[in-house]
Amino acid sequence: ENYIFLAEVNRDQNHMWFNMYDTNTGKKIKTLFEEKNDKWVEPEHAAVFLPRSNSEFLWMSERDGFMNLYKYDIFNSNEKQLTKFNWVIKSIIGFDESGKHVIVLGTGNDGRETKAYKINLKNGKFELITNEPGSHFVQISPNGNYIIDSYSSLEVPRIVKRKSLISGKEVLIYSSENPIESYQLGTTEFVTLKNKEGTDLYGRIIKPANFDEQKKYPVLVYVYGGPHAQMVTNSWLGGSNLWMQWMAAEQDYIIFTLDNRGSAHRGFEFESVIHRQVGEAEMKDQLIGVDYLKSLPFVDGNRMAIHGWSYGGFMTNSLMLRHPGIFTTAVAGGPVTDWKYYEIMYGERYMDRWQDNEEGFEKSKIHNYVKNLDGKLLEITGSIDPVVVPQHSMSLIQEFVKNKIQVDFFNYPMHPHNVRGADRVHLMKKVLNYIINNNQ
């Protein structure tokens, strides 16, 4: 209660100071540590103080290339790197009853998964405490003796267990039945591709029901591709993702998704390749996915469509207009079209100020490629989007009109960046019908 701690970054977001302030006077006491990086420093997680100490805390940082734990003391300059994983810690959950171990969520050696680990606060030794494959989300009991483990996978809709951190004994709390078991669906499979740099790229392919390898199927590529997001995970594809199963089962579509470089939970090098050049590495990797699809004997390479929202809308427009002739049809939702219109904290982290990176901003500007349109393109926005503001879509449509090029546009009145609630059904019908009707 005597101190407040702030992680402060400069405008360029490449230098961070972790500062300690007096809560009574507001005066800065000292800087506990600094972080610098030529690309960016991104303090996303709060400092977490140890339960039996009034001075030691844990800090999450990817300064060594992966998100790891560091231990500090506010009264001296001691710094200890507690973990040295070559995989990503996602979050700190809490501490066990003894106060000698911290519970974290991390990917482990498979970036598509989320697992819970118990880590010794003295020596960094760790133990996996969720053994089943999949995506685990855990909570720790107030006394630190138990966790509630809720997890799913491609095959498991949801299982919830209570597990003792002392004995390891588990008690099943809930096991969800498969809500779509009675439907005839195709298979969902993971694929791993290598890009030209030799980096593994994780993909997911959903095949139609009654799949016949002798047939030729149309394809829908569903893309996001940006930082802080991961589309290909070992988790249940339910809820809002069920449209993919519908397209595969009812419309005989192949649905393909790939996490390109720039996306989350693969380490700093994997994500930061986009610095000052958003769209470049991402498109190269997505085109590796396209080449893979076209190599499959059951894919109709002449009937490929693409859809994405937000950063995925930016990627959809980029791939459709900068690589014409690959996709017949594209639906870009809430798309960034010119990065100088985007909010500063996010935009400048990845692109720097536009005055200092005019080449990067100009190269990624969608407006410059409208003359390349070869096929059908639908732009969708929310009328009160505070994230991707109206200038993005309005200026792009204006550029199409200026060049006498026909493009389709639909606006959802009074919706922000995402279309939710009952209107989302309308949105998905709009997107999928547009693809079905035009990807011929």
C-alpha positions, 0 to 999 in steps of 0.5 A: 500500500506504500508503493505503486509500480508502473511499467512506462514506455516511450512513444517509440515503444522500444524502451520500458522503465519499471518505476516505483512511486510513493503512494503518499507523495506521488514522487518517483522513488527509483527505476527498478529495471529497464528493457530495450529492444530495436523493435518493441517492448510490450509490458502486457502483464502486471507484476505479481508479488510473492505470497510470503514476501513484501518485496519480491515479485515476478515479472513476465518478459520476452527479452530472451525471445520467449515469454519467461519469468524473472524475479525481482526485489524492490529493495535491491537490484537483484534480478533472477531469470527464473525460467529459460523456456524456449516456449511461451508462458501465457499467464500467472495463475497463482501460488500453491499453499506452501508459497514455494511454487507458482502456477502458470499457463504456457504452451509447452513444446506445442504452440497449439496447446495451453497447459498448466505448470508448477514452477519452483520459485527458488530454482525454476524447476517445473512440473506439468500438472495438466497431462491431457492434450488440449487447451487448459484453463485453470483456477487455483483454490484460495488455500492453494491446494487445488486447481480447477482444470477446464479443458477441451481439444479437437475431440473433447468438447469440455471436461472440468476436473478438480486436482490436488496439487499435493497428491495429484488426485483428480475428481471429475466435475463435468464432462460435456457431451458432444452437442453435434455428435448426431450431425454428419460432419467431416474431419478436422485435421492439423497440418504443419507446413514449412515456409521458405525460411524453414519455419514450421507453420501450423494449419488446420483443414476441415474436410466435407462430410462424405469426403471423397478424395476423387472429387474436387472441392472448393476452398474457403481460407479463413484468415486472421494473421495478426499479433496477439491472436492464434487461430489454430489451437487444439481446442473445441471448434464450437460456438461461433466457429460452427459456421466452418462445420456448416460450410464443410458439411452442407456446402462441400467446402474445404475450410483452411486456416494457417497461423502465419508469422506475426501471430501469437504464442510462437516467440518474439522472433516469430511475431516481430518479423512484421515490424515496419512491414505489416502484411509482407511476411504474413502474405508469404506464409499464407501463400505457402498454405495456398500452394499446399492446398493446390497440391492436394488432388481433391482441391479445386484450385480455381475455386478458392475464396478468402475471408477474415475480420479486423487484421484478417480483413486487412489480410483478406484485402491484401491477398485479394488485391496484391496477389490477384488471380488466386482467389475468386471471391473475398469478404473483408470484415472491419478491415484496416486499410491504411495503418496511419488511421489506426490507433497509435499504441497498436499501430506504432508498436508494429509500424513506427510513426508514419513520418518515420516509415513512409515506405512501410505505410505506403506499401501496406496501404490497400488503396494502392492496389484497387486496380488489381481487383480480379474477382468479387470483393465485399467490404463489411463494417460496423457503422460505429466502429471505434477501433477500425474507424470509418475512414478506413472503409470510406477512403477505400471505397472512394478509391474504387469509385475514383478508379471506376471499379465495382466493389460490394459494400455492406454496413451494419448500423449501430454496430461497433468493431464486431457484429454481435447478438442476433445480427451476427446470424445475418452477418454470417449468412451475408458472408457465406452466401456471398462466397457460395454464390460467387466462388464459381 
